[in-house]
Amino acid sequence: MRDVLSQIIKWWSAGEKFGLATVVGTFRSAPRPPGAAMAVLGGEAVGSVSGGCVEGAVYELAQEVTATGEPVLQRYGVSDDEAFSVGLTCGGIIDILVEPVSRDTYPELGEVAASIAAREPVAVATVLSGPGRAGARRVVWPDRASGSLGAPRLDAAIDDDARGMLAQGLTGIRRYGARGERRLDDLSVFVQSFAPPPKLLVFGAIDFAAAVARIGKFLGYHVVVCDARPVFATEKRFPDADEVVVKWPHDYLTSVTVDERTVICVLTHDPKFDVPLLEVALRTRAGYVGAMGSRRTHDDRIARLREAGLTDEELARLRSPIGLDLGARTPEETAVAIAAELIQLRWGGSGRPLTDTTGRIHGEI
């Protein structure tokens, strides 16, 4: 929903009633992940749920839902007769919730939008099917909640699960009994997490860092560039970074929150900077720690880190030399190689050319 939020909040604020289609489930080679959305008001549509495969059908359904006021859970997939009209030519299957949205049906939308803008974690839980009212919604923050799915115990269960999903940045379906029983699956609830963007911490104010900051921002990270040298660590040199910090890298890293979604890229290839920094980084919860440098630099760095007391298990977390083997030479090409490794690790890709692989292109989400 992030992609369409700026437009739908305008419609919502103006008192309009519109249709909102959200991908809630995917199977096989689905083109868009859960949470992808398209909004429809009259003859205008914004966003996408399938990259073009079923947009026409969803557009029509969104208009019907807006008129009737009743949400619809619709499945789209391939059929022999309709593969190019309302099916997914990629062979996947997607479940889409299409619901009417207005200030009356979704009174919390303004608060949700404000939280997203302020980078405050918020999750939206919506009943898809089963006992109770389809489309019932509860909005969950780390410290409060609003709305109800229909039963106090169900609300309590979803509050716990939604907060856990928020902490991991997860979006997906959870199943319960009608009163929140966790061992039943009578009722399906879609939980969409709007966690703050993950951090990309780039250390070393060099030309490679500028390219990494640029592609990191493109991929949706909150990008921080850090270097101890004020003449190099400037906002003018790194216009794509959200923050530029002048501080010794290891001191800065000990002062910020690092979680499993955090990416740390060490591009200094200077022992006085990167060894103390990696000594800290490899003992954090960061999901990715990579360091740039030659094979010789890597071997020397590993030896120094062992002398500093790091274990084999800690050293095994280090991605060095950083990035996938693309033959990259320029800063921009190197940034693509680093981004490719991040994407591969996130989604479990093989890193091989698709022409050399068989089976699904997109794994299960």
C-alpha positions in Angstrom: 0.0 0.0 0.0 3.0 2.3 0.4 3.0 2.9 -3.4 -0.5 4.2 -3.5 -0.7 5.8 0.0 -0.1 9.4 -1.1 -3.0 9.3 -3.6 -5.5 7.3 -1.4 -5.0 9.6 1.6 -6.0 12.5 -0.7 -9.2 10.7 -1.7 -9.9 9.7 1.9 -9.3 13.2 3.3 -11.6 14.6 0.6 -14.4 12.3 1.8 -14.3 10.1 -1.3 -15.3 6.4 -1.4 -13.0 4.2 -3.5 -12.0 0.6 -4.0 -8.7 -0.7 -2.6 -7.3 -4.0 -4.0 -4.5 -5.7 -2.0 -2.5 -8.8 -2.8 -3.0 -11.0 0.3 -1.7 -14.3 -0.9 0.6 -15.6 -3.6 1.4 -19.1 -5.0 4.1 -20.2 -7.4 5.4 -17.5 -9.8 3.3 -14.5 -8.6 4.5 -11.2 -10.0 3.8 -9.0 -7.0 4.3 -9.7 -3.3 1.6 -9.6 -0.5 0.8 -6.0 0.3 1.0 -4.7 -3.3 -2.1 -2.6 -3.9 -4.2 -0.8 -6.5 -6.8 1.8 -5.8 -9.7 2.8 -8.0 -11.9 5.9 -7.9 -14.2 6.4 -10.8 -12.1 6.2 -14.0 -8.8 6.6 -12.2 -6.6 3.8 -11.0 -3.2 3.9 -9.2 -0.8 1.2 -8.3 -0.6 -2.4 -9.4 -1.4 -5.9 -8.1 0.0 -8.1 -10.9 2.2 -6.1 -13.2 -0.6 -5.8 -15.8 -1.9 -9.4 -16.0 -5.2 -8.9 -14.1 -5.4 -5.2 -13.6 -8.4 -4.8 -15.9 -10.5 -7.4 -14.0 -9.5 -6.0 -10.6 -10.4 -2.5 -11.9 -13.9 -3.7 -12.7 -14.3 -5.5 -9.4 -13.1 -2.5 -7.4 -15.8 -0.4 -9.0 -18.4 -3.1 -8.1 -17.2 -3.3 -4.5 -17.3 0.5 -4.2 -20.9 0.5 -5.3 -22.1 -2.4 -3.1 -20.0 -1.6 -0.1 -19.1 -5.3 0.4 -15.5 -6.6 0.3 -14.6 -9.5 -2.0 -11.7 -12.0 -1.7 -10.9 -13.0 -5.3 -8.4 -15.5 -6.6 -6.7 -15.1 -10.0 -4.7 -17.7 -11.9 -4.2 -19.3 -15.3 -7.0 -20.9 -17.2 -6.8 -22.2 -20.8 -9.5 -19.9 -22.0 -8.7 -16.7 -20.0 -4.9 -16.8 -19.6 -4.5 -13.4 -21.4 -7.7 -11.8 -20.2 -8.0 -12.2 -16.4 -5.3 -14.8 -15.7 -1.6 -14.7 -14.8 0.4 -15.6 -17.9 3.4 -16.3 -15.6 1.7 -19.3 -14.2 1.1 -18.0 -10.7 -1.9 -17.6 -8.5 -2.7 -14.5 -6.4 -5.5 -13.9 -3.9 -6.7 -10.3 -3.8 -8.8 -8.6 -1.2 -10.9 -5.8 -2.8 -12.6 -3.6 -0.2 -14.5 -0.3 -0.2 -12.6 2.5 1.6 -13.9 5.8 3.0 -13.7 7.8 6.2 -16.6 5.7 7.5 -15.3 2.2 6.6 -11.6 2.9 7.4 -11.5 5.7 10.1 -8.0 4.8 11.1 -6.4 5.3 7.7 -5.3 8.8 8.6 -3.4 7.5 11.6 -1.9 4.7 9.6 -0.7 7.2 7.0 0.7 9.5 9.7 2.6 6.6 11.3 4.1 5.5 8.0 5.2 9.0 7.3 6.8 9.3 10.7 8.4 5.9 10.4 6.5 4.6 13.3 5.8 0.8 13.1 2.2 0.0 12.4 0.3 -3.2 11.3 -3.1 -3.5 9.7 -5.0 -6.8 10.3 -8.0 -7.6 8.1 -10.3 -10.5 8.3 -10.3 -12.3 4.9 -12.6 -15.3 5.4 -14.2 -17.5 8.0 -16.6 -16.8 10.9 -17.1 -13.1 11.7 -17.3 -10.1 9.4 -15.1 -10.2 6.3 -13.2 -6.9 6.0 -13.2 -6.3 9.8 -10.0 -4.4 10.6 -7.7 -3.8 13.6 -4.7 -1.5 13.5 -1.9 -2.4 15.8 1.0 -0.2 17.0 3.8 -1.3 19.4 2.0 0.4 22.3 -1.7 0.5 21.3 -4.4 -0.8 19.0 -7.6 0.4 17.4 -10.6 -1.3 15.9 -11.8 -4.9 16.4 -11.9 -8.2 14.5 -15.0 -9.2 16.4 -13.9 -10.9 19.6 -11.7 -9.7 22.5 -9.6 -12.9 22.5 -9.1 -12.7 18.8 -8.0 -9.1 19.1 -5.5 -10.0 21.8 -4.1 -12.9 19.7 -3.7 -10.7 16.6 -2.1 -7.9 18.7 0.6 -10.3 19.8 1.2 -11.8 16.4 1.1 -8.4 14.6 3.7 -6.9 16.9 5.9 -9.9 16.4 5.6 -9.6 12.6 6.3 -5.9 12.8 9.5 -6.6 14.6 10.6 -8.7 11.7 9.1 -6.6 8.9 6.8 -9.5 7.9 3.5 -9.4 6.0 1.2 -12.4 5.6 -1.8 -14.5 6.6 -2.4 -15.8 10.1 -5.2 -18.3 11.0 -7.2 -18.6 14.2 -10.4 -20.0 15.6 -13.4 -17.6 15.8 -12.3 -16.5 19.3 -8.6 -16.4 18.7 -7.8 -20.0 19.2 -4.3 -20.5 17.8 -4.6 -24.2 16.9 -7.6 -23.7 14.6 -7.7 -22.3 11.1 -11.3 -21.4 10.7 -10.6 -17.7 10.3 -8.0 -16.1 8.0 -6.5 -12.7 8.9 -4.2 -10.7 6.6 -1.6 -8.8 8.6 0.2 -6.1 6.6 3.3 -4.7 8.4 4.5 -1.2 7.8 7.8 -1.3 9.6 10.3 1.5 9.1 12.6 0.8 6.2 15.6 -1.3 7.0 19.0 0.4 7.5 21.9 0.3 5.1 25.0 1.5 6.9 27.7 2.4 4.5 31.2 3.0 6.0 33.8 4.8 4.0 33.1 8.1 2.2 34.5 7.0 -1.2 33.0 7.0 -4.7 31.9 3.4 -4.3 29.9 4.5 -1.2 28.1 7.1 -3.3 27.0 4.4 -5.8 26.0 2.0 -3.0 24.0 4.8 -1.3 22.2 5.5 -4.5 21.1 1.9 -5.2 20.4 1.3 -1.5 17.9 4.2 -1.6 16.4 2.8 -4.8 15.8 -0.5 -3.0 14.0 1.1 -0.1 16.7 1.3 2.6 17.3 4.1 5.0 20.8 4.9 4.0 23.5 6.2 6.4 27.0 7.0 5.2 29.7 7.3 7.9 33.3 8.3 7.9 35.7 9.9 10.4 37.0 12.4 7.8 34.8 15.5 7.6 36.3 16.7 4.3 34.9 13.6 2.6 31.8 12.8 4.6 29.5 15.6 3.3 25.9 15.8 2.2 27.1 17.3 -1.1 29.1 14.2 -1.9 26.3 11.9 -0.8 23.0 13.5 -1.9 21.2 10.1 -1.9 22.0 9.3 1.7 19.4 9.9 4.4 22.1 10.7 6.9 25.8 11.5 6.6 27.7 11.0 9.8 31.2 12.2 10.7 32.4 9.8 13.4 34.8 7.0 13.8 32.9 4.0 12.2 33.1 1.6 15.2 32.1 4.4 17.6 29.1 5.2 15.5 28.0 1.5 15.1 28.0 1.1 18.9 25.7 4.1 19.2 22.9 2.9 16.9 20.3 0.1 17.0 21.1 -2.8 14.7 18.6 -5.6 14.0 18.3 -8.6 11.6 17.2 -6.3 8.8 20.2 -4.1 9.0 22.8 -4.2 6.2 26.4 -3.1 7.0 28.8 -2.4 4.1 32.4 -1.7 5.0 34.0 0.0 2.0 37.1 1.6 3.7 39.6 -1.2 3.0 41.9 0.5 5.5 42.8 -1.6 8.6 42.7 1.3 11.1 39.0 1.8 10.1 37.6 -1.6 9.1 39.2 -3.9 11.7 37.7 -2.1 14.7 34.5 -1.6 12.8 34.2 -5.3 11.8 35.0 -6.4 15.3 31.8 -4.6 16.4 29.7 -5.4 13.3 30.2 -9.1 13.4 29.0 -9.2 17.0 25.7 -7.4 16.2 22.4 -8.8 15.0 22.9 -7.4 11.5 21.5 -9.6 8.7 24.4 -8.8 6.4 27.9 -7.7 7.0 30.1 -7.2 3.9 33.6 -5.7 3.3 35.2 -4.6 0.2 38.8 -5.4 -0.7 41.1 -7.7 -2.7 41.8 -11.3 -1.7 45.0 -10.2 -0.1 43.2 -7.5 1.9 40.6 -10.1 2.9 43.3 -12.5 4.2 45.0 -9.8 6.1 41.7 -8.6 7.6 40.7 -12.1 8.7 44.1 -12.5 10.4 43.8 -9.2 12.3 40.2 -10.1 13.3 41.3 -13.4 14.7 44.0 -11.6 16.7 41.3 -9.4 18.0 39.5 -12.5 19.4 36.7 -13.1 16.9 35.7 -16.8 16.6 35.3 -18.8 13.4 31.6 -18.6 13.8 31.6 -14.8 13.9 34.1 -14.6 11.0 31.9 -16.9 8.9 29.2 -14.1 8.9 31.5 -11.8 6.9 30.7 -11.4 3.2 34.2 -10.6 1.8 35.0 -9.7 -0.9 31.6 -8.1 -0.9 29.0 -8.7 -3.6 28.3 -11.3 -6.3 30.8 -12.2 -9.0 29.5 -10.1 -11.9 32.9 -8.9 -13.1 32.1 -5.4 -11.8 34.8 -2.7 -12.1 33.2 0.7 -11.8 31.6 2.0 -8.6 28.2 1.7 -10.2 28.8 -1.9 -11.3 30.1 -2.8 -7.9 27.0 -1.3 -6.3 24.9 -3.5 -8.5 26.9 -6.6 -7.5 26.4 -5.7 -3.8 22.6 -5.1 -4.4 22.4 -8.4 -6.2 23.8 -10.2 -3.2 21.4 -8.5 -0.9 18.4 -9.5 -3.1 19.7 -13.1 -3.5 20.0 -13.5 0.3 16.6 -11.9 1.0 14.7 -14.2 -1.4 16.9 -17.3 -1.6 17.9 -17.0 -5.2 20.7 -19.1 -6.7 22.7 -16.2 -8.2 22.8 -18.2 -11.5 21.5 -17.0 -14.9 17.8 -17.8 -15.2 18.6 -19.4 -18.6 20.6 -22.0 -16.7 17.8 -22.8 -14.2 14.5 -24.6 -14.3 11.3 -24.4 -12.3 9.8 -21.3 -10.7 11.3 -17.9 -11.3 9.8 -16.5 -8.1 9.9 -18.6 -4.9 7.1 -18.8 -2.4 6.7 -15.6 -0.4 
